[in-house]
Amino acid sequence: MSIARASANLGVAWNTASDAILAAGTELLSDNADRLEGVTTVGADEYVWRRTQAGDKYVTGIIDLTLTRTKIGAPRLLAVVEGRSKQAFKS
């Protein structure tokens, strides 16, 4: 679901929905120390998060492909990091 759709469904401004979604996602990903347990295969993809006058702002999504590789489950989001893949993996 897009942020625009979530904000419309909740009857709040786009910025309010975006802030809440980012806060919840950060809490789910950052506060879960066990999220990397059992991960043997990872994938990464770059996304343009927003276009700015200074240029594109990228984020890199890092996903667990372990269950997909073994054909017993779906990919799982591990992290979303600011920047492009090379820079994201350095951090």
Backbone as XML, in Angstrom:
<?xml version="1.0"?>
<chain id="A" units="angstrom">
  <residue number="1" name="MET">
    <atom name="N" x="0.843" y="-1.162" z="0.000"/>
    <atom name="CA" x="0.000" y="0.000" z="0.000"/>
    <atom name="C" x="0.898" y="1.237" z="0.000"/>
  </residue>
  <residue number="2" name="SER">
    <atom name="N" x="0.559" y="2.194" z="-0.813"/>
    <atom name="CA" x="1.350" y="3.425" z="-0.893"/>
    <atom name="C" x="1.065" y="4.326" z="0.310"/>
  </residue>
  <residue number="3" name="ILE">
    <atom name="N" x="1.968" y="5.257" z="0.550"/>
    <atom name="CA" x="1.763" y="6.221" z="1.633"/>
    <atom name="C" x="0.536" y="7.081" z="1.329"/>
  </residue>
  <residue number="4" name="ALA">
    <atom name="N" x="0.349" y="7.433" z="0.068"/>
    <atom name="CA" x="-0.816" y="8.238" z="-0.318"/>
    <atom name="C" x="-2.113" y="7.506" z="0.012"/>
  </residue>
  <residue number="5" name="ARG">
    <atom name="N" x="-2.171" y="6.232" z="-0.292"/>
    <atom name="CA" x="-3.384" y="5.458" z="-0.009"/>
    <atom name="C" x="-3.583" y="5.296" z="1.501"/>
  </residue>
  <residue number="6" name="ALA">
    <atom name="N" x="-2.494" y="5.038" z="2.222"/>
    <atom name="CA" x="-2.597" y="4.900" z="3.681"/>
    <atom name="C" x="-3.101" y="6.201" z="4.301"/>
  </residue>
  <residue number="7" name="SER">
    <atom name="N" x="-2.571" y="7.338" z="3.842"/>
    <atom name="CA" x="-3.005" y="8.622" z="4.406"/>
    <atom name="C" x="-4.476" y="8.886" z="4.089"/>
  </residue>
  <residue number="8" name="ALA">
    <atom name="N" x="-4.915" y="8.532" z="2.886"/>
    <atom name="CA" x="-6.323" y="8.709" z="2.520"/>
    <atom name="C" x="-7.222" y="7.804" z="3.363"/>
  </residue>
  <residue number="9" name="ASN">
    <atom name="N" x="-6.821" y="6.547" z="3.539"/>
    <atom name="CA" x="-7.618" y="5.602" z="4.335"/>
    <atom name="C" x="-7.720" y="6.030" z="5.795"/>
  </residue>
  <residue number="10" name="LEU">
    <atom name="N" x="-6.649" y="6.625" z="6.317"/>
    <atom name="CA" x="-6.629" y="7.040" z="7.722"/>
    <atom name="C" x="-7.161" y="8.453" z="7.935"/>
  </residue>
  <residue number="11" name="GLY">
    <atom name="N" x="-7.315" y="9.196" z="6.835"/>
    <atom name="CA" x="-7.813" y="10.562" z="6.935"/>
    <atom name="C" x="-6.806" y="11.525" z="7.538"/>
  </residue>
  <residue number="12" name="VAL">
    <atom name="N" x="-5.520" y="11.287" z="7.246"/>
    <atom name="CA" x="-4.460" y="12.164" z="7.759"/>
    <atom name="C" x="-3.630" y="12.674" z="6.588"/>
  </residue>
  <residue number="13" name="ALA">
    <atom name="N" x="-2.799" y="13.667" z="6.857"/>
    <atom name="CA" x="-1.924" y="14.219" z="5.819"/>
    <atom name="C" x="-0.870" y="13.195" z="5.410"/>
  </residue>
  <residue number="14" name="TRP">
    <atom name="N" x="-0.358" y="13.331" z="4.178"/>
    <atom name="CA" x="0.663" y="12.417" z="3.666"/>
    <atom name="C" x="1.867" y="12.384" z="4.600"/>
  </residue>
  <residue number="15" name="ASN">
    <atom name="N" x="2.343" y="13.570" z="5.040"/>
    <atom name="CA" x="3.513" y="13.640" z="5.927"/>
    <atom name="C" x="3.275" y="12.914" z="7.242"/>
  </residue>
  <residue number="16" name="THR">
    <atom name="N" x="2.069" y="13.018" z="7.778"/>
    <atom name="CA" x="1.738" y="12.335" z="9.030"/>
    <atom name="C" x="1.806" y="10.825" z="8.845"/>
  </residue>
  <residue number="17" name="ALA">
    <atom name="N" x="1.219" y="10.334" z="7.757"/>
    <atom name="CA" x="1.260" y="8.895" z="7.476"/>
    <atom name="C" x="2.688" y="8.431" z="7.235"/>
  </residue>
  <residue number="18" name="SER">
    <atom name="N" x="3.455" y="9.197" z="6.469"/>
    <atom name="CA" x="4.841" y="8.833" z="6.177"/>
    <atom name="C" x="5.662" y="8.746" z="7.456"/>
  </residue>
  <residue number="19" name="ASP">
    <atom name="N" x="5.527" y="9.741" z="8.330"/>
    <atom name="CA" x="6.271" y="9.736" z="9.596"/>
    <atom name="C" x="5.915" y="8.521" z="10.445"/>
  </residue>
  <residue number="20" name="ALA">
    <atom name="N" x="4.622" y="8.192" z="10.513"/>
    <atom name="CA" x="4.177" y="7.047" z="11.313"/>
    <atom name="C" x="4.680" y="5.731" z="10.730"/>
  </residue>
  <residue number="21" name="ILE">
    <atom name="N" x="4.634" y="5.602" z="9.413"/>
    <atom name="CA" x="5.096" y="4.374" z="8.751"/>
    <atom name="C" x="6.595" y="4.197" z="8.948"/>
  </residue>
  <residue number="22" name="LEU">
    <atom name="N" x="7.359" y="5.271" z="8.776"/>
    <atom name="CA" x="8.810" y="5.191" z="8.971"/>
    <atom name="C" x="9.163" y="4.862" z="10.422"/>
  </residue>
  <residue number="23" name="ALA">
    <atom name="N" x="8.452" y="5.457" z="11.369"/>
    <atom name="CA" x="8.720" y="5.181" z="12.786"/>
    <atom name="C" x="8.411" y="3.723" z="13.124"/>
  </residue>
  <residue number="24" name="ALA">
    <atom name="N" x="7.279" y="3.215" z="12.639"/>
    <atom name="CA" x="6.906" y="1.824" z="12.914"/>
    <atom name="C" x="7.883" y="0.859" z="12.257"/>
  </residue>
  <residue number="25" name="GLY">
    <atom name="N" x="8.269" y="1.145" z="11.024"/>
    <atom name="CA" x="9.226" y="0.286" z="10.323"/>
    <atom name="C" x="10.582" y="0.275" z="10.989"/>
  </residue>
  <residue number="26" name="THR">
    <atom name="N" x="11.035" y="1.445" z="11.418"/>
    <atom name="CA" x="12.319" y="1.536" z="12.119"/>
    <atom name="C" x="12.282" y="0.737" z="13.410"/>
  </residue>
  <residue number="27" name="GLU">
    <atom name="N" x="11.191" y="0.855" z="14.151"/>
    <atom name="CA" x="11.055" y="0.116" z="15.409"/>
    <atom name="C" x="11.058" y="-1.391" z="15.157"/>
  </residue>
  <residue number="28" name="LEU">
    <atom name="N" x="10.321" y="-1.826" z="14.153"/>
    <atom name="CA" x="10.255" y="-3.262" z="13.853"/>
    <atom name="C" x="11.601" y="-3.824" z="13.418"/>
  </residue>
  <residue number="29" name="LEU">
    <atom name="N" x="12.336" y="-3.063" z="12.602"/>
    <atom name="CA" x="13.600" y="-3.560" z="12.072"/>
    <atom name="C" x="14.762" y="-3.356" z="13.035"/>
  </residue>
  <residue number="30" name="SER">
    <atom name="N" x="14.853" y="-2.198" z="13.640"/>
    <atom name="CA" x="16.007" y="-1.873" z="14.479"/>
    <atom name="C" x="15.969" y="-2.533" z="15.844"/>
  </residue>
  <residue number="31" name="ASP">
    <atom name="N" x="14.791" y="-2.685" z="16.397"/>
    <atom name="CA" x="14.677" y="-3.209" z="17.754"/>
    <atom name="C" x="14.607" y="-4.727" z="17.813"/>
  </residue>
  <residue number="32" name="ASN">
    <atom name="N" x="14.750" y="-5.402" z="16.680"/>
    <atom name="CA" x="14.656" y="-6.855" z="16.651"/>
    <atom name="C" x="16.048" y="-7.447" z="16.453"/>
  </residue>
  <residue number="33" name="ALA">
    <atom name="N" x="16.703" y="-7.771" z="17.544"/>
    <atom name="CA" x="18.080" y="-8.286" z="17.491"/>
    <atom name="C" x="18.170" y="-9.642" z="16.798"/>
  </residue>
  <residue number="34" name="ASP">
    <atom name="N" x="17.086" y="-10.397" z="16.766"/>
    <atom name="CA" x="17.096" y="-11.739" z="16.173"/>
    <atom name="C" x="16.800" y="-11.749" z="14.677"/>
  </residue>
  <residue number="35" name="ARG">
    <atom name="N" x="16.606" y="-10.583" z="14.078"/>
    <atom name="CA" x="16.152" y="-10.555" z="12.684"/>
    <atom name="C" x="17.148" y="-11.149" z="11.696"/>
  </residue>
  <residue number="36" name="LEU">
    <atom name="N" x="18.423" y="-11.238" z="12.070"/>
    <atom name="CA" x="19.430" y="-11.787" z="11.158"/>
    <atom name="C" x="19.705" y="-13.274" z="11.409"/>
  </residue>
  <residue number="37" name="GLU">
    <atom name="N" x="19.078" y="-13.837" z="12.420"/>
    <atom name="CA" x="19.297" y="-15.242" z="12.746"/>
    <atom name="C" x="18.821" y="-16.141" z="11.596"/>
  </residue>
  <residue number="38" name="GLY">
    <atom name="N" x="19.671" y="-17.043" z="11.165"/>
    <atom name="CA" x="19.323" y="-17.995" z="10.119"/>
    <atom name="C" x="19.434" y="-17.468" z="8.702"/>
  </residue>
  <residue number="39" name="VAL">
    <atom name="N" x="19.836" y="-16.229" z="8.524"/>
    <atom name="CA" x="19.955" y="-15.644" z="7.184"/>
    <atom name="C" x="21.212" y="-16.191" z="6.518"/>
  </residue>
  <residue number="40" name="THR">
    <atom name="N" x="21.033" y="-16.795" z="5.340"/>
    <atom name="CA" x="22.176" y="-17.306" z="4.584"/>
    <atom name="C" x="22.287" y="-16.674" z="3.202"/>
  </residue>
  <residue number="41" name="THR">
    <atom name="N" x="21.197" y="-16.069" z="2.720"/>
    <atom name="CA" x="21.190" y="-15.461" z="1.393"/>
    <atom name="C" x="20.507" y="-14.101" z="1.473"/>
  </residue>
  <residue number="42" name="VAL">
    <atom name="N" x="21.216" y="-13.050" z="1.042"/>
    <atom name="CA" x="20.623" y="-11.711" z="1.065"/>
    <atom name="C" x="20.565" y="-11.138" z="-0.345"/>
  </residue>
  <residue number="43" name="GLY">
    <atom name="N" x="19.659" y="-10.222" z="-0.537"/>
    <atom name="CA" x="19.538" y="-9.502" z="-1.791"/>
    <atom name="C" x="19.418" y="-8.022" z="-1.495"/>
  </residue>
  <residue number="44" name="ALA">
    <atom name="N" x="19.717" y="-7.201" z="-2.481"/>
    <atom name="CA" x="19.620" y="-5.752" z="-2.306"/>
    <atom name="C" x="19.091" y="-5.132" z="-3.585"/>
  </residue>
  <residue number="45" name="ASP">
    <atom name="N" x="18.325" y="-4.072" z="-3.431"/>
    <atom name="CA" x="17.817" y="-3.347" z="-4.585"/>
    <atom name="C" x="17.730" y="-1.873" z="-4.223"/>
  </residue>
  <residue number="46" name="GLU">
    <atom name="N" x="18.048" y="-1.035" z="-5.190"/>
    <atom name="CA" x="18.008" y="0.411" z="-4.994"/>
    <atom name="C" x="16.669" y="0.947" z="-5.469"/>
  </residue>
  <residue number="47" name="TYR">
    <atom name="N" x="16.171" y="1.932" z="-4.734"/>
    <atom name="CA" x="14.922" y="2.586" z="-5.088"/>
    <atom name="C" x="15.122" y="4.085" z="-4.998"/>
  </residue>
  <residue number="48" name="VAL">
    <atom name="N" x="14.459" y="4.827" z="-5.894"/>
    <atom name="CA" x="14.427" y="6.276" z="-5.756"/>
    <atom name="C" x="13.317" y="6.563" z="-4.752"/>
  </residue>
  <residue number="49" name="TRP">
    <atom name="N" x="13.698" y="7.063" z="-3.580"/>
    <atom name="CA" x="12.729" y="7.326" z="-2.518"/>
    <atom name="C" x="11.954" y="8.602" z="-2.820"/>
  </residue>
  <residue number="50" name="ARG">
    <atom name="N" x="12.664" y="9.612" z="-3.263"/>
    <atom name="CA" x="12.001" y="10.844" z="-3.685"/>
    <atom name="C" x="12.941" y="11.601" z="-4.611"/>
  </residue>
  <residue number="51" name="ARG">
    <atom name="N" x="12.359" y="12.354" z="-5.483"/>
    <atom name="CA" x="13.156" y="13.178" z="-6.382"/>
    <atom name="C" x="13.294" y="14.563" z="-5.754"/>
  </residue>
  <residue number="52" name="THR">
    <atom name="N" x="14.505" y="15.075" z="-5.739"/>
    <atom name="CA" x="14.757" y="16.393" z="-5.162"/>
    <atom name="C" x="15.417" y="17.268" z="-6.211"/>
  </residue>
  <residue number="53" name="GLN">
    <atom name="N" x="15.467" y="18.565" z="-5.950"/>
    <atom name="CA" x="16.124" y="19.471" z="-6.890"/>
    <atom name="C" x="17.614" y="19.180" z="-6.970"/>
  </residue>
  <residue number="54" name="ALA">
    <atom name="N" x="18.165" y="18.645" z="-5.896"/>
    <atom name="CA" x="19.597" y="18.330" z="-5.876"/>
    <atom name="C" x="19.889" y="16.989" z="-6.550"/>
  </residue>
  <residue number="55" name="GLY">
    <atom name="N" x="18.856" y="16.283" z="-6.980"/>
    <atom name="CA" x="19.037" y="14.982" z="-7.619"/>
    <atom name="C" x="18.191" y="13.924" z="-6.936"/>
  </residue>
  <residue number="56" name="ASP">
    <atom name="N" x="18.310" y="12.710" z="-7.419"/>
    <atom name="CA" x="17.521" y="11.619" z="-6.862"/>
    <atom name="C" x="18.038" y="11.227" z="-5.484"/>
  </residue>
  <residue number="57" name="LYS">
    <atom name="N" x="17.141" y="10.867" z="-4.606"/>
    <atom name="CA" x="17.517" y="10.387" z="-3.283"/>
    <atom name="C" x="17.215" y="8.890" z="-3.271"/>
  </residue>
  <residue number="58" name="TYR">
    <atom name="N" x="18.262" y="8.094" z="-3.134"/>
    <atom name="CA" x="18.125" y="6.646" z="-3.184"/>
    <atom name="C" x="18.079" y="6.031" z="-1.795"/>
  </residue>
  <residue number="59" name="VAL">
    <atom name="N" x="17.398" y="4.900" z="-1.698"/>
    <atom name="CA" x="17.490" y="4.021" z="-0.542"/>
    <atom name="C" x="17.767" y="2.625" z="-1.079"/>
  </residue>
  <residue number="60" name="THR">
    <atom name="N" x="18.409" y="1.804" z="-0.273"/>
    <atom name="CA" x="18.677" y="0.423" z="-0.645"/>
    <atom name="C" x="17.903" y="-0.483" z="0.291"/>
  </residue>
  <residue number="61" name="GLY">
    <atom name="N" x="17.089" y="-1.340" z="-0.285"/>
    <atom name="CA" x="16.367" y="-2.338" z="0.496"/>
    <atom name="C" x="17.204" y="-3.603" z="0.560"/>
  </residue>
  <residue number="62" name="ILE">
    <atom name="N" x="17.398" y="-4.130" z="1.756"/>
    <atom name="CA" x="18.160" y="-5.365" z="1.948"/>
    <atom name="C" x="17.181" y="-6.424" z="2.429"/>
  </residue>
  <residue number="63" name="ILE">
    <atom name="N" x="17.118" y="-7.535" z="1.692"/>
    <atom name="CA" x="16.130" y="-8.564" z="2.009"/>
    <atom name="C" x="16.779" y="-9.922" z="2.233"/>
  </residue>
  <residue number="64" name="ASP">
    <atom name="N" x="16.110" y="-10.725" z="3.036"/>
    <atom name="CA" x="16.518" y="-12.101" z="3.310"/>
    <atom name="C" x="15.866" y="-12.990" z="2.257"/>
  </residue>
  <residue number="65" name="LEU">
    <atom name="N" x="16.686" y="-13.641" z="1.452"/>
    <atom name="CA" x="16.188" y="-14.530" z="0.399"/>
    <atom name="C" x="16.332" y="-16.004" z="0.773"/>
  </residue>
  <residue number="66" name="THR">
    <atom name="N" x="16.681" y="-16.298" z="2.020"/>
    <atom name="CA" x="16.941" y="-17.671" z="2.444"/>
    <atom name="C" x="15.758" y="-18.587" z="2.163"/>
  </residue>
  <residue number="67" name="LEU">
    <atom name="N" x="14.557" y="-18.208" z="2.609"/>
    <atom name="CA" x="13.387" y="-19.072" z="2.424"/>
    <atom name="C" x="12.949" y="-19.132" z="0.965"/>
  </residue>
  <residue number="68" name="THR">
    <atom name="N" x="13.183" y="-18.066" z="0.217"/>
    <atom name="CA" x="12.864" y="-18.059" z="-1.210"/>
    <atom name="C" x="13.780" y="-19.019" z="-1.953"/>
  </residue>
  <residue number="69" name="ARG">
    <atom name="N" x="15.055" y="-18.984" z="-1.600"/>
    <atom name="CA" x="16.045" y="-19.847" z="-2.255"/>
    <atom name="C" x="15.730" y="-21.324" z="-2.026"/>
  </residue>
  <residue number="70" name="THR">
    <atom name="N" x="15.234" y="-21.646" z="-0.832"/>
    <atom name="CA" x="14.906" y="-23.039" z="-0.518"/>
    <atom name="C" x="13.467" y="-23.385" z="-0.888"/>
  </residue>
  <residue number="71" name="LYS">
    <atom name="N" x="12.763" y="-22.421" z="-1.470"/>
    <atom name="CA" x="11.390" y="-22.590" z="-1.961"/>
    <atom name="C" x="10.392" y="-22.966" z="-0.862"/>
  </residue>
  <residue number="72" name="ILE">
    <atom name="N" x="10.629" y="-22.462" z="0.361"/>
    <atom name="CA" x="9.674" y="-22.753" z="1.433"/>
    <atom name="C" x="9.051" y="-21.485" z="2.028"/>
  </residue>
  <residue number="73" name="GLY">
    <atom name="N" x="9.348" y="-20.333" z="1.457"/>
    <atom name="CA" x="8.779" y="-19.103" z="1.998"/>
    <atom name="C" x="9.063" y="-17.897" z="1.135"/>
  </residue>
  <residue number="74" name="ALA">
    <atom name="N" x="8.658" y="-16.768" z="1.648"/>
    <atom name="CA" x="8.773" y="-15.507" z="0.915"/>
    <atom name="C" x="9.970" y="-14.691" z="1.405"/>
  </residue>
  <residue number="75" name="PRO">
    <atom name="N" x="10.420" y="-13.727" z="0.598"/>
    <atom name="CA" x="11.497" y="-12.841" z="1.043"/>
    <atom name="C" x="11.053" y="-12.049" z="2.272"/>
  </residue>
  <residue number="76" name="ARG">
    <atom name="N" x="12.030" y="-11.588" z="3.038"/>
    <atom name="CA" x="11.749" y="-10.858" z="4.272"/>
    <atom name="C" x="12.637" y="-9.622" z="4.321"/>
  </residue>
  <residue number="77" name="LEU">
    <atom name="N" x="12.035" y="-8.467" z="4.581"/>
    <atom name="CA" x="12.790" y="-7.220" z="4.653"/>
    <atom name="C" x="13.662" y="-7.201" z="5.900"/>
  </residue>
  <residue number="78" name="LEU">
    <atom name="N" x="14.955" y="-6.934" z="5.705"/>
    <atom name="CA" x="15.887" y="-6.841" z="6.825"/>
    <atom name="C" x="16.203" y="-5.397" z="7.173"/>
  </residue>
  <residue number="79" name="ALA">
    <atom name="N" x="16.349" y="-4.553" z="6.154"/>
    <atom name="CA" x="16.714" y="-3.159" z="6.408"/>
    <atom name="C" x="16.448" y="-2.315" z="5.176"/>
  </residue>
  <residue number="80" name="VAL">
    <atom name="N" x="16.262" y="-1.037" z="5.408"/>
    <atom name="CA" x="16.224" y="-0.032" z="4.352"/>
    <atom name="C" x="17.249" y="1.016" z="4.769"/>
  </residue>
  <residue number="81" name="VAL">
    <atom name="N" x="18.254" y="1.211" z="3.910"/>
    <atom name="CA" x="19.379" y="2.072" z="4.241"/>
    <atom name="C" x="19.455" y="3.208" z="3.230"/>
  </residue>
  <residue number="82" name="GLU">
    <atom name="N" x="19.706" y="4.419" z="3.718"/>
    <atom name="CA" x="19.864" y="5.552" z="2.813"/>
    <atom name="C" x="21.053" y="5.337" z="1.899"/>
  </residue>
  <residue number="83" name="GLY">
    <atom name="N" x="20.908" y="5.743" z="0.644"/>
    <atom name="CA" x="22.004" y="5.662" z="-0.310"/>
    <atom name="C" x="21.869" y="4.481" z="-1.251"/>
  </residue>
  <residue number="84" name="ARG">
    <atom name="N" x="22.818" y="4.409" z="-2.162"/>
    <atom name="CA" x="22.830" y="3.328" z="-3.144"/>
    <atom name="C" x="23.548" y="2.124" z="-2.568"/>
  </residue>
  <residue number="85" name="SER">
    <atom name="N" x="23.438" y="0.988" z="-3.239"/>
    <atom name="CA" x="23.915" y="-0.292" z="-2.710"/>
    <atom name="C" x="25.341" y="-0.267" z="-2.184"/>
  </residue>
  <residue number="86" name="LYS">
    <atom name="N" x="26.296" y="0.194" z="-2.979"/>
    <atom name="CA" x="27.702" y="0.169" z="-2.567"/>
    <atom name="C" x="27.900" y="0.967" z="-1.280"/>
  </residue>
  <residue number="87" name="GLN">
    <atom name="N" x="27.352" y="2.153" z="-1.257"/>
    <atom name="CA" x="27.460" y="3.022" z="-0.090"/>
    <atom name="C" x="26.684" y="2.426" z="1.097"/>
  </residue>
  <residue number="88" name="ALA">
    <atom name="N" x="25.538" y="1.810" z="0.844"/>
    <atom name="CA" x="24.729" y="1.229" z="1.918"/>
    <atom name="C" x="25.440" y="0.062" z="2.582"/>
  </residue>
  <residue number="89" name="PHE">
    <atom name="N" x="26.103" y="-0.775" z="1.803"/>
    <atom name="CA" x="26.785" y="-1.934" z="2.383"/>
    <atom name="C" x="28.042" y="-1.531" z="3.145"/>
  </residue>
  <residue number="90" name="LYS">
    <atom name="N" x="28.626" y="-0.385" z="2.793"/>
    <atom name="CA" x="29.775" y="0.106" z="3.560"/>
    <atom name="C" x="29.344" y="0.540" z="4.952"/>
  </residue>
  <residue number="91" name="SER">
    <atom name="N" x="28.110" y="1.050" z="5.047"/>
    <atom name="CA" x="27.621" y="1.492" z="6.359"/>
    <atom name="C" x="27.049" y="0.308" z="7.073"/>
  </residue>
</chain>
